Amino acid sequence: MTDHGQITAPRSAPLSARLEEAINHLPLGIVLFSEKREVIFCNKRYAEMYGLTAEQVKPGTPTRELIQHRLNLGLKVQIAPDDYIRERVGRNIALDTTVQEFIDGRIIAYTVYPLPGGGGMATHENITEREELNARLKKQYELGKAQEETLRVRNFQFDTAINNMSQGLCFFDSDHRLIVCNDRFVTMYDIPFGRVGPGTPLTEIVDYRFEAGCHGRNGCAQGFGLVSGSLRGRGWMCFEVGVVGRIEIAVRQREWAK
């Protein structure tokens, strides 16, 4: 506060110091380097990521030494280490991103940005958790696709089997709603396509049977009989079968416990 009672703002720190403090608190490791491939600036996060001392990343340090240090830590490369270093420092400084894997399991996204006037900036981001999550999601997706294909094949085999039966076949759930029926069942009663499907109540199906001329508990005027059986407490199924002459198949249709 001044003698006149005015409040003065504290002296601002130099902008460069504030900028350096902000860069040091970024989650990315950052290295600025010159056209000569020498370090201009390296933030604390970069040093922490690779266990480097301030002396090892001081201005003027050749970037080949930083690359060599990463190789010493177990950076996986496809060529000889010396060839890798020559290839990295010898290429033009251009926008480029590579994913680097280390023998300890870490995965680092390494991106180079060219800077006006020469030199460049390299960022290093630890993406290990993200890549592991992506790998798990990919595995789950592939497993889901495999299970879906297995189910598709089984459904196809099931449909083929029931649609080649001589009997009409229905499966109902414990709420007396249709789960599935075969083509033979539909054609036996001349039911229009689309009127019967999963979820159709049993009462509607009985109405269709009566429309087709099925009037008795033990058979139909058309010469069809019905046999039913439980699905282990989770519903029931019935067979509609043809009858010959005066012989009819006894009806044992009844509700099964849920």
C-alpha positions as CSV (number, residue, x, y, z in Angstrom):
1,M,0.0,0.0,0.0
2,T,1.3,3.5,-0.9
3,D,1.4,6.6,1.3
4,H,-1.9,7.7,-0.4
5,G,-3.7,4.5,0.6
6,Q,-3.6,2.9,-2.8
7,I,-3.0,-0.9,-3.2
8,T,-0.3,-1.8,-5.5
9,A,-0.1,-5.2,-7.3
10,P,2.9,-7.4,-6.4
11,R,5.7,-7.2,-8.9
12,S,5.1,-9.6,-11.8
13,A,7.6,-12.3,-12.3
14,P,9.3,-12.2,-15.7
15,L,7.1,-13.8,-18.4
16,S,9.8,-16.2,-19.4
17,A,10.0,-17.5,-15.8
18,R,6.2,-18.0,-15.7
19,L,6.2,-19.7,-19.0
20,E,9.0,-22.1,-17.9
21,E,7.0,-22.9,-14.7
22,A,3.9,-23.7,-16.8
23,I,5.8,-25.9,-19.2
24,N,7.4,-27.8,-16.2
25,H,3.9,-28.7,-14.9
26,L,2.7,-30.1,-18.2
27,P,2.1,-33.9,-18.3
28,L,4.2,-34.0,-21.5
29,G,7.9,-34.3,-21.7
30,I,9.2,-31.5,-23.9
31,V,12.5,-30.9,-25.5
32,L,13.5,-27.8,-27.6
33,F,16.5,-28.4,-29.9
34,S,18.4,-26.3,-32.4
35,E,19.3,-27.0,-36.0
36,K,22.5,-28.5,-34.8
37,R,20.5,-31.1,-32.8
38,E,21.5,-29.6,-29.5
39,V,19.2,-29.1,-26.5
40,I,17.9,-25.6,-25.9
41,F,15.4,-26.4,-23.2
42,C,14.1,-29.5,-21.5
43,N,11.3,-29.5,-19.0
44,K,11.2,-31.4,-15.7
45,R,8.6,-33.9,-16.9
46,Y,11.0,-35.2,-19.7
47,A,13.8,-35.6,-17.2
48,E,11.5,-37.5,-14.8
49,M,10.2,-39.8,-17.5
50,Y,13.6,-41.0,-18.4
51,G,15.4,-40.6,-15.1
52,L,17.8,-37.9,-16.3
53,T,19.7,-35.4,-14.1
54,A,19.8,-31.6,-14.9
55,E,23.4,-32.1,-16.0
56,Q,22.3,-34.7,-18.6
57,V,19.7,-32.4,-20.2
58,K,21.5,-29.0,-19.9
59,P,21.5,-26.6,-22.9
60,G,24.0,-27.7,-25.6
61,T,23.6,-31.4,-24.9
62,P,23.5,-33.3,-28.3
63,T,20.1,-34.9,-28.9
64,R,21.9,-38.1,-29.8
65,E,22.9,-38.5,-26.2
66,L,19.2,-38.3,-25.2
67,I,18.4,-41.0,-27.8
68,Q,21.2,-43.1,-26.5
69,H,19.9,-42.8,-23.0
70,R,16.4,-44.0,-24.1
71,L,18.1,-47.0,-25.8
72,N,19.9,-47.8,-22.6
73,L,16.6,-47.8,-20.8
74,G,15.3,-50.5,-23.2
75,L,13.7,-48.6,-26.1
76,K,12.7,-51.3,-28.7
77,V,14.1,-50.7,-32.2
78,Q,14.1,-52.8,-35.3
79,I,17.7,-51.9,-36.4
80,A,21.1,-51.7,-34.7
81,P,21.2,-48.9,-32.0
82,D,23.9,-46.9,-33.8
83,D,22.0,-47.0,-37.0
84,Y,18.9,-45.9,-35.2
85,I,20.6,-42.9,-33.7
86,R,22.1,-41.9,-37.1
87,E,18.7,-42.2,-38.7
88,R,17.0,-40.1,-36.1
89,V,19.4,-37.2,-36.0
90,G,20.1,-37.3,-39.8
91,R,16.5,-36.9,-41.0
92,N,14.9,-33.5,-41.8
93,I,13.0,-31.9,-39.0
94,A,9.4,-32.4,-40.0
95,L,6.1,-33.1,-38.3
96,D,6.2,-36.8,-37.3
97,T,4.7,-39.0,-34.6
98,T,6.0,-42.5,-33.6
99,V,5.0,-44.8,-30.8
100,Q,7.9,-46.1,-28.9
101,E,7.8,-49.2,-26.7
102,F,10.2,-50.0,-23.8
103,I,11.1,-53.4,-22.4
104,D,9.5,-52.3,-19.0
105,G,6.1,-52.1,-20.8
106,R,5.9,-48.4,-21.2
107,I,4.5,-47.0,-24.4
108,I,5.5,-43.4,-25.3
109,A,4.0,-41.3,-28.1
110,Y,6.9,-39.3,-29.5
111,T,6.1,-36.3,-31.8
112,V,8.4,-33.8,-33.5
113,Y,7.3,-30.3,-34.5
114,P,9.5,-28.1,-36.7
115,L,10.0,-24.6,-35.5
116,P,10.3,-21.4,-37.6
117,G,13.9,-20.5,-38.2
118,G,15.2,-24.0,-37.7
119,G,15.3,-26.5,-34.9
120,G,12.3,-28.2,-33.5
121,M,10.3,-29.3,-30.4
122,A,9.8,-32.9,-29.4
123,T,7.0,-34.0,-27.1
124,H,6.9,-37.3,-25.1
125,E,3.6,-38.6,-23.8
126,N,3.2,-41.7,-21.7
127,I,0.2,-43.5,-23.3
128,T,0.7,-46.9,-21.7
129,E,-2.7,-47.0,-19.9
130,R,-4.5,-45.8,-23.0
131,E,-2.9,-48.4,-25.2
132,E,-3.6,-51.1,-22.6
133,L,-7.3,-50.1,-22.5
134,N,-7.5,-50.1,-26.3
135,A,-5.9,-53.5,-26.3
136,R,-8.5,-54.8,-23.8
137,L,-11.4,-53.2,-25.7
138,K,-10.1,-54.7,-29.0
139,K,-9.9,-58.1,-27.4
140,Q,-13.4,-57.9,-26.0
141,Y,-14.7,-56.7,-29.4
142,E,-13.0,-59.6,-31.2
143,L,-14.4,-62.0,-28.6
144,G,-17.8,-60.6,-29.0
145,K,-17.6,-60.9,-32.8
146,A,-16.5,-64.6,-32.4
147,Q,-19.4,-65.3,-30.0
148,E,-21.8,-63.6,-32.4
149,E,-20.6,-65.7,-35.3
150,T,-20.9,-68.9,-33.2
151,L,-24.4,-67.9,-32.2
152,R,-25.3,-67.1,-35.8
153,V,-24.1,-70.6,-37.0
154,R,-26.0,-72.3,-34.2
155,N,-29.2,-70.3,-34.9
156,F,-28.8,-71.3,-38.6
157,Q,-28.4,-74.9,-37.7
158,F,-31.4,-74.8,-35.4
159,D,-33.6,-73.0,-38.0
160,T,-32.5,-75.6,-40.6
161,A,-33.3,-78.5,-38.3
162,I,-36.8,-77.3,-37.1
163,N,-37.8,-76.2,-40.6
164,N,-37.1,-79.6,-42.0
165,M,-39.4,-81.4,-39.5
166,S,-42.6,-83.0,-40.6
167,Q,-44.3,-81.7,-37.4
168,G,-45.3,-78.2,-36.6
169,L,-43.2,-77.0,-33.6
170,C,-43.7,-74.2,-31.1
171,F,-41.7,-73.0,-28.1
172,F,-43.3,-70.8,-25.5
173,D,-41.9,-69.0,-22.5
174,S,-43.4,-69.2,-19.0
175,D,-45.6,-66.2,-19.8
176,H,-47.2,-68.1,-22.6
177,R,-45.6,-66.0,-25.3
178,L,-44.1,-67.6,-28.4
179,I,-40.3,-67.9,-28.6
180,V,-40.1,-69.6,-32.0
181,C,-42.1,-71.7,-34.3
182,N,-41.2,-73.5,-37.5
183,D,-42.5,-73.0,-41.0
184,R,-44.5,-76.3,-40.8
185,F,-46.6,-74.9,-38.0
186,V,-47.5,-71.8,-40.0
187,T,-48.4,-73.7,-43.1
188,M,-50.5,-76.3,-41.3
189,Y,-53.0,-73.6,-40.3
190,D,-52.6,-71.3,-43.3
191,I,-51.5,-68.5,-41.1
192,P,-50.6,-65.4,-43.1
193,F,-46.9,-64.5,-43.1
194,G,-45.9,-62.2,-40.3
195,R,-48.9,-62.8,-38.0
196,V,-47.0,-65.1,-35.8
197,G,-43.6,-64.4,-34.4
198,P,-41.6,-64.1,-31.1
199,G,-43.7,-62.6,-28.4
200,T,-47.1,-63.6,-29.9
201,P,-49.4,-64.6,-27.0
202,L,-50.7,-68.1,-26.9
203,T,-54.3,-66.8,-26.9
204,E,-53.8,-65.3,-30.3
205,I,-52.3,-68.6,-31.7
206,V,-55.3,-70.5,-30.3
207,D,-57.6,-68.1,-32.1
208,Y,-55.6,-68.7,-35.4
209,R,-56.1,-72.5,-34.8
210,F,-59.8,-72.1,-34.4
211,E,-59.9,-70.0,-37.5
212,A,-58.2,-72.9,-39.2
213,G,-60.9,-75.3,-38.1
214,C,-59.4,-76.7,-34.9
215,H,-62.3,-77.0,-32.5
216,G,-61.6,-79.9,-30.1
217,R,-59.3,-80.2,-27.1
218,N,-57.9,-83.4,-28.5
219,G,-57.6,-82.7,-32.2
220,C,-58.6,-80.5,-35.1
221,A,-61.1,-80.9,-37.9
222,Q,-58.2,-80.7,-40.3
223,G,-56.7,-83.8,-38.9
224,F,-54.0,-82.4,-36.6
225,G,-53.2,-83.3,-33.0
226,L,-51.1,-81.6,-30.4
227,V,-48.5,-82.9,-27.9
228,S,-46.8,-80.6,-25.3
229,G,-43.9,-80.9,-22.9
230,S,-42.0,-78.7,-20.4
231,L,-38.8,-76.7,-20.9
232,R,-37.4,-77.4,-17.4
233,G,-39.6,-74.8,-15.6
234,R,-38.9,-72.0,-18.1
235,G,-41.8,-72.5,-20.5
236,W,-43.1,-75.3,-22.7
237,M,-43.3,-76.6,-26.2
238,C,-45.8,-78.3,-28.4
239,F,-45.8,-80.4,-31.5
240,E,-48.6,-80.2,-34.0
241,V,-48.8,-83.6,-35.8
242,G,-51.0,-85.0,-38.5
243,V,-53.4,-87.8,-37.6
244,V,-54.5,-90.6,-39.8
245,G,-58.1,-91.7,-40.2
246,R,-59.8,-91.9,-36.8
247,I,-56.6,-92.2,-34.8
248,E,-55.9,-89.0,-32.8
249,I,-52.9,-88.1,-30.6
250,A,-54.0,-87.3,-27.0
251,V,-53.6,-83.8,-25.9
252,R,-51.5,-83.2,-22.8
253,Q,-51.3,-79.4,-22.9
254,R,-50.9,-77.8,-19.5
255,E,-49.1,-75.0,-17.9
256,W,-45.7,-75.6,-16.4
257,A,-44.4,-74.0,-13.3
258,K,-42.2,-71.0,-13.8
